[in-house]
Amino acid sequence: MADADDVRRIALALPHVVEIDSEGFDFRVADKGFVWSYPERRPGRPRVIRTDIAVLFVGDEAEKQALLLGEPDRFFTTPGYEGWPLVMLRLAEVDVERLRELVTDAWRMRAPDALVSDR
C-alpha cells in the first residue's frame, strides 16, 4: 500500500523535479506536471485536495483506456478529465514498486528528451 509520502519520495528522486507549493503534492519537470494530488470537486461543495489519490500523466488516450479497463480497482477518471491523458490512481491499491513504475513513466513522458536519455 502506497501513500503521499511514497509519491513525494519517488518523484523527488527523479532528475530536475520541482515540487510546487500546494495543499497536497504537485510535481513538475520542465514546468510540466506529471503527478499531483487529486482536486476532488463535487457540485455545491468546496474543492477537496485528496492526497490518497494521485493524478498521473499517461501520455495518450490509448494508455488511459488500457489502465481504466485493465485495473478499474486502481484507476478511474471523472468527466472533468475527459479528453486529457490523465488518470486518477487510488494509492492504497498499489504497492511502492508499482507506484515507482507509474510515476517514473509519467516523468519520462513529460521530461525533455535530453533528461530521459540520461536515465
N, CA and C atoms as an extended XYZ file, in Angstrom:
357
Properties=species:S:1:pos:R:3:atomname:S:1:resname:S:1:resid:I:1 pbc="F F F"
N         0.836       -1.171        0.000 N   MET     1
C         0.000        0.000        0.000 CA  MET     1
C         0.886        1.242        0.000 C   MET     1
N         0.689        2.111       -0.991 N   ALA     2
C         1.472        3.341       -1.120 CA  ALA     2
C         0.690        4.514       -0.541 C   ALA     2
N         1.408        5.612       -0.315 N   ASP     3
C         0.754        6.823        0.196 CA  ASP     3
C         1.442        8.063       -0.369 C   ASP     3
N         0.991        9.231        0.060 N   ALA     4
C         1.514       10.500       -0.444 CA  ALA     4
C         3.006       10.650       -0.169 C   ALA     4
N         3.493       10.155        0.955 N   ASP     5
C         4.922       10.225        1.248 CA  ASP     5
C         5.731        9.424        0.228 C   ASP     5
N         5.195        8.298       -0.211 N   ASP     6
C         5.871        7.497       -1.239 CA  ASP     6
C         5.906        8.260       -2.562 C   ASP     6
N         4.798        8.896       -2.926 N   VAL     7
C         4.769        9.698       -4.154 CA  VAL     7
C         5.860       10.761       -4.087 C   VAL     7
N         5.919       11.469       -2.987 N   ARG     8
C         6.901       12.553       -2.809 CA  ARG     8
C         8.331       12.018       -2.919 C   ARG     8
N         8.623       10.950       -2.233 N   ARG     9
C         9.970       10.376       -2.238 CA  ARG     9
C        10.371        9.923       -3.645 C   ARG     9
N         9.483        9.255       -4.340 N   ILE    10
C         9.759        8.752       -5.688 CA  ILE    10
C         9.933        9.913       -6.664 C   ILE    10
N         9.022       10.859       -6.636 N   ALA    11
C         9.080       11.992       -7.574 CA  ALA    11
C        10.346       12.816       -7.372 C   ALA    11
N        10.672       13.117       -6.121 N   LEU    12
C        11.844       13.959       -5.859 CA  LEU    12
C        13.166       13.257       -6.158 C   LEU    12
N        13.155       11.946       -6.301 N   ALA    13
C        14.370       11.214       -6.653 CA  ALA    13
C        14.669       11.298       -8.155 C   ALA    13
N        13.714       11.764       -8.944 N   LEU    14
C        13.903       11.878      -10.387 CA  LEU    14
C        14.591       13.201      -10.719 C   LEU    14
N        15.383       13.238      -11.789 N   PRO    15
C        16.134       14.452      -12.130 CA  PRO    15
C        15.258       15.660      -12.475 C   PRO    15
N        15.693       16.799      -11.987 N   HIS    16
C        15.107       18.110      -12.318 CA  HIS    16
C        13.626       18.245      -11.948 C   HIS    16
N        13.206       17.536      -10.938 N   VAL    17
C        11.813       17.620      -10.487 CA  VAL    17
C        11.688       18.762       -9.484 C   VAL    17
N        10.597       19.492       -9.623 N   VAL    18
C        10.281       20.590       -8.717 CA  VAL    18
C         8.938       20.285       -8.071 C   VAL    18
N         8.867       20.477       -6.757 N   GLU    19
C         7.577       20.346       -6.071 CA  GLU    19
C         6.962       21.728       -5.961 C   GLU    19
N         5.740       21.853       -6.435 N   ILE    20
C         5.000       23.105       -6.385 CA  ILE    20
C         4.278       23.170       -5.048 C   ILE    20
N         4.324       24.328       -4.417 N   ASP    21
C         3.623       24.512       -3.144 CA  ASP    21
C         2.128       24.327       -3.369 C   ASP    21
N         1.530       23.406       -2.625 N   SER    22
C         0.100       23.133       -2.763 CA  SER    22
C        -0.418       22.531       -1.465 C   SER    22
N        -1.715       22.326       -1.414 N   GLU    23
C        -2.317       21.705       -0.229 CA  GLU    23
C        -1.952       20.228       -0.117 C   GLU    23
N        -1.601       19.617       -1.218 N   GLY    24
C        -1.234       18.204       -1.240 CA  GLY    24
C         0.157       18.054       -1.801 C   GLY    24
N         0.270       17.353       -2.927 N   PHE    25
C         1.550       17.236       -3.626 CA  PHE    25
C         1.327       17.600       -5.090 C   PHE    25
N         2.377       18.139       -5.717 N   ASP    26
C         2.297       18.586       -7.104 CA  ASP    26
C         3.721       18.636       -7.641 C   ASP    26
N         4.046       17.737       -8.582 N   PHE    27
C         5.408       17.629       -9.081 CA  PHE    27
C         5.467       17.906      -10.571 C   PHE    27
N         6.531       18.636      -10.940 N   ARG    28
C         6.717       19.032      -12.333 CA  ARG    28
C         8.148       18.816      -12.771 C   ARG    28
N         8.301       18.641      -14.061 N   VAL    29
C         9.616       18.609      -14.686 CA  VAL    29
C         9.505       19.492      -15.928 C   VAL    29
N        10.447       20.403      -16.091 N   ALA    30
C        10.424       21.348      -17.218 CA  ALA    30
C         9.084       22.085      -17.281 C   ALA    30
N         8.574       22.483      -16.121 N   ASP    31
C         7.297       23.209      -16.000 CA  ASP    31
C         6.082       22.418      -16.466 C   ASP    31
N         6.202       21.100      -16.539 N   LYS    32
C         5.080       20.245      -16.934 CA  LYS    32
C         4.745       19.305      -15.792 C   LYS    32
N         3.475       19.313      -15.380 N   GLY    33
C         3.040       18.424      -14.316 CA  GLY    33
C         3.032       16.974      -14.765 C   GLY    33
N         3.456       16.084      -13.844 N   PHE    34
C         3.393       14.656      -14.175 CA  PHE    34
C         2.691       13.850      -13.094 C   PHE    34
N         2.624       14.347      -11.858 N   VAL    35
C         1.841       13.690      -10.804 CA  VAL    35
C         1.470       14.739       -9.758 C   VAL    35
N         0.192       14.706       -9.330 N   TRP    36
C        -0.274       15.650       -8.314 CA  TRP    36
C        -1.484       15.078       -7.575 C   TRP    36
N        -1.809       15.707       -6.462 N   SER    37
C        -2.968       15.291       -5.655 CA  SER    37
C        -4.255       15.562       -6.424 C   SER    37
N        -5.212       14.696       -6.231 N   TYR    38
C        -6.498       14.826       -6.912 CA  TYR    38
C        -7.349       15.922       -6.278 C   TYR    38
N        -7.697       16.951       -7.064 N   PRO    39
C        -8.582       18.003       -6.550 CA  PRO    39
C       -10.046       17.605       -6.783 C   PRO    39
N       -10.624       16.927       -5.805 N   GLU    40
C       -11.988       16.426       -5.957 CA  GLU    40
C       -12.980       17.579       -5.924 C   GLU    40
N       -13.860       17.577       -6.909 N   ARG    41
C       -14.890       18.618       -6.998 CA  ARG    41
C       -16.263       17.960       -6.965 C   ARG    41
N       -17.097       18.454       -6.082 N   ARG    42
C       -18.477       17.972       -6.015 CA  ARG    42
C       -19.389       19.188       -6.113 C   ARG    42
N       -20.445       19.080       -6.908 N   PRO    43
C       -21.345       20.224       -7.099 CA  PRO    43
C       -21.833       20.801       -5.765 C   PRO    43
N       -21.734       22.109       -5.648 N   GLY    44
C       -22.221       22.792       -4.457 CA  GLY    44
C       -21.328       22.691       -3.245 C   GLY    44
N       -20.142       22.094       -3.405 N   ARG    45
C       -19.214       21.939       -2.275 CA  ARG    45
C       -17.847       22.490       -2.658 C   ARG    45
N       -17.080       22.899       -1.664 N   PRO    46
C       -15.721       23.357       -1.968 CA  PRO    46
C       -14.843       22.196       -2.450 C   PRO    46
N       -13.859       22.525       -3.259 N   ARG    47
C       -12.898       21.532       -3.743 CA  ARG    47
C       -12.133       20.945       -2.556 C   ARG    47
N       -11.864       19.646       -2.615 N   VAL    48
C       -11.111       18.951       -1.570 CA  VAL    48
C        -9.881       18.318       -2.217 C   VAL    48
N        -8.708       18.620       -1.682 N   ILE    49
C        -7.482       18.018       -2.197 CA  ILE    49
C        -7.323       16.649       -1.549 C   ILE    49
N        -7.311       15.605       -2.377 N   ARG    50
C        -7.216       14.225       -1.911 CA  ARG    50
C        -5.792       13.722       -2.074 C   ARG    50
N        -5.068       13.581       -0.970 N   THR    51
C        -3.700       13.078       -1.052 CA  THR    51
C        -3.645       11.548       -1.069 C   THR    51
N        -4.801       10.909       -0.977 N   ASP    52
C        -4.856        9.455       -1.106 CA  ASP    52
C        -5.070        9.023       -2.559 C   ASP    52
N        -5.210       10.013       -3.440 N   ILE    53
C        -5.412        9.758       -4.863 CA  ILE    53
C        -4.430       10.627       -5.639 C   ILE    53
N        -3.694       10.009       -6.550 N   ALA    54
C        -2.747       10.739       -7.393 CA  ALA    54
C        -3.305       10.858       -8.802 C   ALA    54
N        -3.126       12.036       -9.404 N   VAL    55
C        -3.420       12.233      -10.816 CA  VAL    55
C        -2.102       12.019      -11.553 C   VAL    55
N        -2.117       11.127      -12.531 N   LEU    56
C        -0.910       10.777      -13.285 CA  LEU    56
C        -1.069       11.102      -14.760 C   LEU    56
N        -0.035       11.676      -15.341 N   PHE    57
C         0.012       11.875      -16.781 CA  PHE    57
C         0.322       10.522      -17.420 C   PHE    57
N        -0.460       10.127      -18.435 N   VAL    58
C        -0.264        8.813      -19.053 CA  VAL    58
C         0.081        8.877      -20.534 C   VAL    58
N         0.132       10.048      -21.112 N   GLY    59
C         0.606       10.175      -22.486 CA  GLY    59
C        -0.452       10.234      -23.557 C   GLY    59
N        -1.359        9.278      -23.572 N   ASP    60
C        -2.381        9.307      -24.624 CA  ASP    60
C        -3.638        8.557      -24.187 C   ASP    60
N        -4.663        8.686      -24.998 N   GLU    61
C        -5.965        8.091      -24.691 CA  GLU    61
C        -5.908        6.567      -24.659 C   GLU    61
N        -5.081        5.969      -25.519 N   ALA    62
C        -4.982        4.503      -25.541 CA  ALA    62
C        -4.438        3.971      -24.213 C   ALA    62
N        -3.402        4.599      -23.702 N   GLU    63
C        -2.833        4.175      -22.417 CA  GLU    63
C        -3.835        4.411      -21.289 C   GLU    63
N        -4.508        5.545      -21.350 N   LYS    64
C        -5.526        5.862      -20.336 CA  LYS    64
C        -6.596        4.775      -20.306 C   LYS    64
N        -7.124        4.425      -21.461 N   GLN    65
C        -8.179        3.414      -21.532 CA  GLN    65
C        -7.680        2.043      -21.092 C   GLN    65
N        -6.439        1.712      -21.438 N   ALA    66
C        -5.872        0.424      -21.021 CA  ALA    66
C        -5.825        0.327      -19.496 C   ALA    66
N        -5.401        1.385      -18.840 N   LEU    67
C        -5.345        1.376      -17.372 CA  LEU    67
C        -6.741        1.332      -16.761 C   LEU    67
N        -7.648        2.159      -17.278 N   LEU    68
C        -9.008        2.214      -16.727 CA  LEU    68
C        -9.733        0.881      -16.887 C   LEU    68
N        -9.598        0.262      -18.043 N   LEU    69
C       -10.295       -1.005      -18.296 CA  LEU    69
C        -9.577       -2.190      -17.663 C   LEU    69
N        -8.258       -2.151      -17.629 N   GLY    70
C        -7.485       -3.270      -17.118 CA  GLY    70
C        -7.411       -3.353      -15.607 C   GLY    70
N        -7.489       -2.206      -14.947 N   GLU    71
C        -7.349       -2.178      -13.492 CA  GLU    71
C        -8.333       -1.174      -12.870 C   GLU    71
N        -9.623       -1.426      -13.020 N   PRO    72
C       -10.615       -0.460      -12.536 CA  PRO    72
C       -10.623       -0.272      -11.018 C   PRO    72
N       -10.045       -1.221      -10.287 N   ASP    73
C        -9.962       -1.069       -8.838 CA  ASP    73
C        -8.892       -0.047       -8.452 C   ASP    73
N        -7.926        0.183       -9.342 N   ARG    74
C        -6.829        1.116       -9.057 CA  ARG    74
C        -7.011        2.473       -9.723 C   ARG    74
N        -7.509        2.471      -10.951 N   PHE    75
C        -7.572        3.693      -11.755 CA  PHE    75
C        -9.003        4.106      -12.032 C   PHE    75
N        -9.213        5.422      -12.114 N   PHE    76
C       -10.523        5.937      -12.507 CA  PHE    76
C       -10.340        7.297      -13.151 C   PHE    76
N       -11.413        7.819      -13.686 N   THR    77
C       -11.419        9.161      -14.245 CA  THR    77
C       -12.755        9.802      -13.899 C   THR    77
N       -12.874       11.069      -14.205 N   THR    78
C       -14.116       11.803      -13.977 CA  THR    78
C       -14.425       12.614      -15.233 C   THR    78
N       -15.648       13.095      -15.379 N   PRO    79
C       -15.989       13.880      -16.572 CA  PRO    79
C       -15.053       15.082      -16.796 C   PRO    79
N       -14.560       15.691      -15.745 N   GLY    80
C       -13.665       16.833      -15.886 CA  GLY    80
C       -12.331       16.490      -16.524 C   GLY    80
N       -11.999       15.204      -16.579 N   TYR    81
C       -10.733       14.765      -17.155 CA  TYR    81
C       -10.903       14.121      -18.528 C   TYR    81
N       -12.125       14.156      -19.066 N   GLU    82
C       -12.361       13.603      -20.402 CA  GLU    82
C       -11.540       14.380      -21.416 C   GLU    82
N       -10.884       13.642      -22.301 N   GLY    83
C       -10.082       14.273      -23.332 CA  GLY    83
C        -8.664       14.615      -22.900 C   GLY    83
N        -8.342       14.369      -21.657 N   TRP    84
C        -6.994       14.638      -21.137 CA  TRP    84
C        -6.284       13.313      -20.889 C   TRP    84
N        -4.968       13.240      -21.159 N   PRO    85
C        -4.224       11.998      -20.943 CA  PRO    85
C        -3.822       11.831      -19.473 C   PRO    85
N        -4.823       11.771      -18.620 N   LEU    86
C        -4.622       11.708      -17.169 CA  LEU    86
C        -5.539       10.654      -16.568 C   LEU    86
N        -5.034        9.962      -15.551 N   VAL    87
C        -5.862        9.035      -14.782 CA  VAL    87
C        -5.665        9.322      -13.302 C   VAL    87
N        -6.639        8.932      -12.513 N   MET    88
C        -6.527        9.017      -11.076 CA  MET    88
C        -6.195        7.628      -10.550 C   MET    88
N        -5.259        7.581       -9.602 N   LEU    89
C        -4.784        6.338       -9.026 CA  LEU    89
C        -5.084        6.318       -7.535 C   LEU    89
N        -5.777        5.265       -7.096 N   ARG    90
C        -6.021        5.074       -5.661 CA  ARG    90
C        -4.729        4.516       -5.048 C   ARG    90
N        -4.032        5.334       -4.303 N   LEU    91
C        -2.721        4.951       -3.785 CA  LEU    91
C        -2.769        3.709       -2.906 C   LEU    91
N        -3.824        3.529       -2.155 N   ALA    92
C        -3.936        2.367       -1.263 CA  ALA    92
C        -4.017        1.054       -2.037 C   ALA    92
N        -4.266        1.131       -3.343 N   GLU    93
C        -4.433       -0.076       -4.155 CA  GLU    93
C        -3.163       -0.509       -4.889 C   GLU    93
N        -2.046        0.214       -4.673 N   VAL    94
C        -0.792       -0.167       -5.339 CA  VAL    94
C         0.326       -0.302       -4.315 C   VAL    94
N         1.303       -1.124       -4.660 N   ASP    95
C         2.483       -1.193       -3.803 CA  ASP    95
C         3.495       -0.145       -4.279 C   ASP    95
N         4.539        0.045       -3.514 N   VAL    96
C         5.504        1.107       -3.798 CA  VAL    96
C         6.236        0.858       -5.112 C   VAL    96
N         6.524       -0.385       -5.428 N   GLU    97
C         7.234       -0.669       -6.690 CA  GLU    97
C         6.378       -0.303       -7.902 C   GLU    97
N         5.105       -0.640       -7.859 N   ARG    98
C         4.216       -0.270       -8.975 CA  ARG    98
C         4.070        1.246       -9.039 C   ARG    98
N         3.970        1.892       -7.904 N   LEU    99
C         3.893        3.351       -7.883 CA  LEU    99
C         5.149        3.952       -8.512 C   LEU    99
N         6.306        3.416       -8.182 N   ARG   100
C         7.560        3.911       -8.751 CA  ARG   100
C         7.528        3.815      -10.280 C   ARG   100
N         7.050        2.689      -10.777 N   GLU   101
C         6.942        2.485      -12.224 CA  GLU   101
C         6.019        3.537      -12.859 C   GLU   101
N         4.868        3.743      -12.265 N   LEU   102
C         3.889        4.685      -12.806 CA  LEU   102
C         4.387        6.124      -12.765 C   LEU   102
N         4.970        6.535      -11.651 N   VAL   103
C         5.465        7.911      -11.514 CA  VAL   103
C         6.646        8.128      -12.464 C   VAL   103
N         7.530        7.153      -12.559 N   THR   104
C         8.684        7.273      -13.458 CA  THR   104
C         8.234        7.345      -14.908 C   THR   104
N         7.258        6.542      -15.289 N   ASP   105
C         6.726        6.605      -16.656 CA  ASP   105
C         6.113        7.974      -16.935 C   ASP   105
N         5.368        8.509      -15.981 N   ALA   106
C         4.766        9.836      -16.155 CA  ALA   106
C         5.862       10.892      -16.318 C   ALA   106
N         6.904       10.801      -15.503 N   TRP   107
C         8.033       11.738      -15.603 CA  TRP   107
C         8.683       11.645      -16.983 C   TRP   107
N         8.927       10.415      -17.467 N   ARG   108
C         9.565       10.219      -18.775 CA  ARG   108
C         8.775       10.875      -19.901 C   ARG   108
N         7.451       10.802      -19.802 N   MET   109
C         6.616       11.377      -20.860 CA  MET   109
C         6.603       12.900      -20.840 C   MET   109
N         6.929       13.497      -19.718 N   ARG   110
C         6.888       14.956      -19.599 CA  ARG   110
C         8.272       15.608      -19.629 C   ARG   110
N         9.302       14.855      -19.328 N   ALA   111
C        10.652       15.402      -19.271 CA  ALA   111
C        11.216       15.620      -20.677 C   ALA   111
N        12.093       16.621      -20.828 N   PRO   112
C        12.764       16.807      -22.127 CA  PRO   112
C        13.572       15.567      -22.491 C   PRO   112
N        13.695       15.297      -23.768 N   ASP   113
C        14.400       14.112      -24.250 CA  ASP   113
C        15.808       13.996      -23.681 C   ASP   113
N        16.518       15.104      -23.528 N   ALA   114
C        17.891       15.066      -23.015 CA  ALA   114
C        17.932       14.490      -21.595 C   ALA   114
N        16.945       14.803      -20.774 N   LEU   115
C        16.900       14.263      -19.401 CA  LEU   115
C        16.589       12.770      -19.412 C   LEU   115
N        15.670       12.384      -20.253 N   VAL   116
C        15.244       10.987      -20.312 CA  VAL   116
C        16.383       10.103      -20.810 C   VAL   116
N        17.136       10.573      -21.787 N   SER   117
C        18.215        9.753      -22.342 CA  SER   117
C        19.356        9.578      -21.347 C   SER   117
N        19.467       10.481      -20.372 N   ASP   118
C        20.488       10.362      -19.334 CA  ASP   118
C        20.128        9.325      -18.280 C   ASP   118
N        18.884        8.891      -18.226 N   ARG   119
C        18.405        7.982      -17.191 CA  ARG   119
C        18.496        6.556      -17.572 C   ARG   119
